């Protein structure tokens, strides 16, 4: 029988530490200690985590790392990266790291190396996105497709929209997106679809339906709404041509997508070990973003995510940015008793960061 972490000596030590040391200190005074402030900072590449403005003394991070070891965190990180089923509720692997792993990697799930299938989808995305962007793939009336409308909800929308906004003012990405438009439809309110389609030329529009099961009520209602708009707005109204040239899907439900009218060749898949909230690195995010910004930009995005994965799986606990973020959060919630957290992105390019992280955090901790 596994030990409940709150019954461990490491947990009790932190409670004792909080009562005997932290309760008698003030953050204003702690910030006067330069050595302390320098110690409470972790960097990797261009990313720095500064947690010195948390009510901690020099001893606190070490006690938190002791708690992480008591919970076998290092072993669990290793199990996660190896594809073991750490999602005990559903008996699944948690492998968003595989989505950005290089071809030379090997991650085995149920006896199968998943990396070749990941890169097969990426190659398919690259080929398709380049055809659309260079005008080789045209709409039914022979016009290039320069507007992308992505239909999804939750993880099928928030992550891709966040990255879209973050890259809008990147010099290279914005140059490559010149003359192109990407819009998202997520709300079941028909006003959302009307706003996304306002001023859009159906003849130059490509629609992406993002739904793992192709049964999500909000997404399928919006998909039908936009399909009807395409059929009504494109001269000739050839349903087969319109769904083949103007509509694609990101889904695991091939039969349902084809029943909707999507050509099987125009369906981009992903896997059950991709949690929706982490799916921006799968076809869910890469398809619309590659169509808008170019596949090379998304390769750089995936490479950056993989770099952080390597840091997470190899860095010691005290030097590990994701681990220390988690431990500081645990300290503030479970020991300091703070029941809320503010995410304040001063960079306007991160305008949708808070919404994305809110969903990641909510679903990771249970809805």
N, C-alpha and C positions, 0 to 999 in steps of 0.2 A: 504493500500500500504506500503510495507516494505521500511525502510530507507536505502539508500545507505551508506555503512559504511564509505566511504571517505567523506561523508557530516556530519558525527557525530562530536560532540565536542571533543570526545576522539582522533579522527584522527587529528583534527585541533590543539589540544594541543601538540601532538607529533611533528607536523611540526613547531610549534612555539618553542618548546623545542630544536629542532634540530638547528634552526636558531640562537636562543639566547644563547644557552649553548654549544652545541656540536661543532659548527663551530669555536668556539674560543678555543677549547681544542685540545690536541695532544695525541694520544694513548701512545706515549713514556712517557709522564708525568703521564697519568692515571695509568700506570702500576707500578708507584712508590708508589701508595696508597695501602698498604697491606689490610686494612679493606675493601676497594672496591673489591679487587681481591678475598678475602674470600667470600664475599657476592655473587659474580657472579659465583657460583658453585652449582650444584645440583647432588645428588647421590641417587641411589636406588640399593641396593645389591652391586654387584661388578662393577656397571656401574656408571661412573661419567661424567657429562657434565660440562666442564669448558668454559664459554663464556666471561671470563674476558679480553680476547684479542680482544674483539669487542669494537668499539668506542662508549662507553656508560659511563654515570656517574651513581651514586647510584640511582638517581630518575628515570632513563630511564626504567628499568624493570617494575616498578610499573605503569608507564604510559602505557606501552605495555599491561600489565594485565588489565588495565582499558579499553583498546581498545577491548580486548578479551571478556570482560563482556558486552561491548556495542554491540558486535556481537552475544551475547547469546551463546558463545562457550560452556560453561558448560552444558547448556540445550541440545545443539546439540550432545555433547559427550554422554550424557545420552540417547538421542533418538537413537543414533547409537547402543549403547550396548543393547538396548531393541528391536532392529530389526525393527525400524520404517523406512519408505522409505525416507531416506535423500538424495538419488540420485534422484534429481528432474528431471533431463534430461530423465532418463529411467524409473522413477517411481519405483525404486527398493531399497531394503534394502542393506546395506553395511556391511556384516557380516563375514569378515574373522576372527573376534574374536570368532565366534561360532566354527570354525574349531579346536580350541585348548581348548575349554571350557570343564570342567569335566562333567561326566555323571550326576552329581547331579544338574547341571545348568538347567535353563529353559529360552529359548529365542523363542518368538512366532512371526512367520511371516505369515500373512494372516490367522490367527486363528490356526496355527499348530506349535507345539513345534518342532524346527528343530534339537535339540540335539540328540534325539534317532537315527535319520537317519545319523547324522554325525558319531556317534559311531558304527553304523552298518557297515558303510564303513570301518572305522578303524579296526574293528574286522575282516572283510573280507581281508583287507590288511595284517593283522597280520598272519592269517591262511595261506594265499597264500605264503607270503614271507618266513615263516618258513618251508613250504613244499619244496620250491625251495632250501633254504639254507641247509636243512638237507638231501637233496637228495631223498625226497619222490616224488617230481615232477621232472621227467626226460625228456630229449629230445627224439625225435623219434627213435634214435638209442640206447637208453638206457643209455646215458651219462648224468652226472649232468650238470646243467646249471650254469656256473660260470662267464659268461660275460653278462653284461646287456648293451644294446644299446637303449638309450632313444631318440626318435624322436619328436621334437617340435620346436616351435619358440616363440620369445617374452617372455611373462610371463610363458609359458609352458617350458621354457628352462633356462632363466637367473637366476631365483630364485633357482631352483634345482641345477644348476651348481655351484652357489655361495656357497650353503651349503655343497655340495660335497667337494669343495676345502677347505672350512673352517675346515672340519672334518678330512681331510686326515692325519694331524699330531696330532690329538687328540689320546692320548695313548690307550684308550679303543676302540674307533671307528676304528682306524687303525688296531688294533689287530683282531677285529671281521671281518674286510674286507680282511684279509690276504688270498691270493689265489683267490681273486675275482677282476673283472675289471668292471668299469662303464665308458661308453663313451657316448657322446652326438652328435647328428646330428641336425643342425639347418639351415645351409646355403643351399639355393637351388642349389648352385654351386655343381656339382657332385663330385668335388674334396673333399668336406667336408665328404660326405659319404664314399668315397674311403679311406680317411685318418682314419676315425673311424673304418672301417672294416679291415684295413691293419693288417695282422698277426693274425686275429681272426679266431677261429675255429667255423664254423657255427653249428656244432653238439652240441656245448656247449654254444650256444648263445640264449638269450631270448631278444626279441625286444618289446619295449613299444612304442606305438603310442599315443602321447598326443595331443588331439585336441578336443576342446569343441564341435564343430559342425561337425567335420570330413569332412570339406570342405576346410580348409585352404590350398591354392594351394601349398605352399612350403612344408608343412608337408606331404601332401598326395603324392606329387611327390617323396619325400624321402622315404616314407613308401612303395611305390610300388617298388622303386629301391632296398630297403633292402629285401623286400619280394622275389623279383626275385633272389636276391643273395642267399637267404636261399634255394629256390626251386632248384637252380642250384647246390648248394654246398653240400647239405645233400643227402647222398646216398639213392636211391630209389625215391626221389622226390615226395613223397606222399603229395599232396597239403593239404588235409584235416588234416593229422597228423601234418604237419609243422605249419599250422596256428593255430591249437589247442594247440600244445605243446610249440611252439617257439614264438608266437605272442600274446600280450595282448594289451588292450587299456584303456586309461583314457579319458572318453568322456561322454557327455549327449545325444549324437545322437546314440542310441542303434541300430536303423534300418540300418543306414549307416555303422556303425562298423561291424555289422553282414553281411551286403552285401559285405563288403571287405573280409570277411572270418573269422572274429574274433568270437570265441565261446561266446555267451551271458554271460556265467558264468565267462568269463575272462575279463569282462568290469567293470571298477571301476568308479563310478559316482561322480559328484559334482553338484553344484547348480548355478542358475542364479545370486544369491547374492554373488557369489565369483568372484570378479574382477580378470582378468587374471594376473595383476601385483602383486596381493596379494595371488596367488594361491599356493605358495610353501607349505603352511600348509595343503592343501587339498591332495587328491590322486595324483594330478599333481606332487607334490614333494615327498610325503611320500612313494608312490609305488617304484620308482627307488631307493630312499635313504634307505628304509627299506630292499630292496633286497640286497643292497650292504653292508650296515653297521649293519643291524639287527634292528628289530622293537623296541627293548628296547632303542636303541639310539635315535630313532625318538620320542619315548614317552618322553624322557628327553628334546628333542628339543621343542616339543609342550608344555611341562610344563613350560619351560622358557619363551616361547612366552605368555602363559597365565599369568604368573607372571607380565610381563610388561603390559599386558592388564589391570590387576587389578590396577597397579600403575597409568596408564593413566586415568582410570575411577574414581579413588578415591582421588588422591593426589591434594592438592590445586594448583592453577595455578602457583605460584612462585616456587613450589617444584616439578613440573611435568615436567619430562625430555622431552617427545614429545611436550608438549605445548610450553615450553621455546625454544626448537629447532625451532619450527615453528615461534614463535614471533621474535626471533633473525634473522631468515631468512627474515621475513617481514620487519624488521627494516633496514636491509642491502639493500634490493632491492627497497622498496617503499619510504624510507625516506633518506637513505644515497646515493641511486642512483647507487649502484653497480649492474652491469648487468650480472655477471658471478659468478660461485661458483666452487671451487676446492675441490675434495675429494681425500685425499692423505693417503691411508692406508699403514702405515709403516710395519704392520704385513703382512708377505708374505701369511699367511693363508687367508687373506682377498683380495687376488689377483683379484677376480671377484666381489667384493663388489661394486666398483664404477659403473660397467656396470649395475648391478642389480638396484642400487639406482637411476641411471640416468633414467632407464625406469619407475620405480615407480613414480619419480618426474615428468617426462614428461607427462605420461598418467594421472596423478592426476590433472595436471594443464591444460590439453588439448593438443592434439598432434599438 
